[in-house]
Amino acid sequence: MVGASRLPSLSRISVVGLGYVGLTVAAVLASKGFKVIGVDTDEEKVSEVSLGRCPVHEPGLDVLVRRSVRRHNLSATTDYNAIRETSVTFITVGTPSSNDGGIDLSYIQSASRSIGESLSGKRERHLVVVKSTVVPGTTQRVIVPTLESSSNHRVGESLFVCVNPEFLREGSAVKDMLHPDRLVLGDAGDGSSNLLLNLYKVLYRKKMPPVLKTNYVNAELIKYANNVFLATRISLINEFANLCQLIPGADVNVVAQGIGLDERIGPHFLRAGIGFGGSCFPKDLRAIITLSRELGHDPELIRVTYEVNERRPGVVIKMAEDLLGDLKGRRVAILGLAFKPNTDDVREAPALKLVKLFAEKKAEVKAYDPVAGENAKRVLGNAVTIVDSIEECLRGADLCVLATEWDEFRALRPEHFIGFMREPVLIDGRRIYDPKEFSSKMRFRAIGLGTNDG
Ligand code: UDX
């Protein structure tokens, strides 16, 4: 067993992979006085961070990066050898979907190999922390052997490996890292999670969150079960939204409020809408479905959760056709492109699927997002005209779909739509507008809102 005090120094930390998660982990640790070095193969990202700039839109992260770099607590490099000078390495590289829906471990494998190589010949103890989301079994079957063969160290002797999934939400990642609900620490039964716990005790001091210590596979599973659970709540409320739309007077928001007051259910993740997107939920669902099948199990509920979500953008198209008939040549304004507010991330954003579906129907689509326009343009190409303001987006439109609930869209009143649009017709895909106010002044439909006139 590893004694908690037996790591040479906890103050030097390396973080491999400077995406949303890695940079947040790095910057938060650096802001609390740890010496952190970020390692990434992307030279552009590394030079941005080295200059104190934040390559992603994540509230509060830019300030932390700037300040930490200025104070020499945060630096970045493409050189894996830097890891040698640290005593803890967080792996935060991406684990995207492979073509069969499973998990693509190529970044994990190459990061593990490079980390191992930089540690070969190092005598002091070193802790590797797996923060990337990996399907159960990956740490034991892939990461540990790769680290061992490339470093010539045996895990459990001078090299230690912990699984420590992250639960950071984009848009509030800094806050979530500073105030997590809990810490999940998985180790090989060698007590090495105590080493990591020590680091977190320094980070959180008197505000230590609850800690769950377990083995590798349970720690890996918890991350998937967490995301699947949340995704299932969303698909469940979205299924009720479908039902509500068929029942005059029904409103899914009231239903969600009512069930959310049941303490066993609680109010979170019950917002009906055009579906969940992002870099985690869809990919993680596919990965756990694929893994289950490989193990000979059909995970029905997870599969349906995913399928219900896949159908969300189609529900909006149906609503649009009910309102306007044939969509060919109709001008459609989409407000919001990011998969949720406060991020420029458009990965698997339902708004993008919506744009594609409208384009397939030969509608002319204009879209506006406060920060995600550039990223969306890269994915959508000519399917959409991306404009720089709400006004430009709405001007001359026959239909507007509210797709992402940014604050600046919440401030819009019926008069804005009536003033700019050719035909003021609005579909509220995220339930941010008051149905009474909007229905009394313009043609208005909303996800999960029953209507009397079909
Ligand atoms: C999620 C998990 O919350 C986080 O713990 C994990 O580490 C990564 O995946 P994130 O993808 O950043 O975080 O976003 P989240 O806030 O969970 O929202 C995911 C998607 O679900 C968004 O598209 C959002 O719009 C949608 N959503 C969320 C709903 O449609 N309804 C809800 O009630 C909540």
Residues whose N, C-alpha, C, O or C-beta is under 5 A from the ligand:
A	BS01	UDX	E166 F167 L168 R169 E170 I234 F269 L270 R271 G273 G275 F276 G277 G278 S279 C280 F281 F339 K340
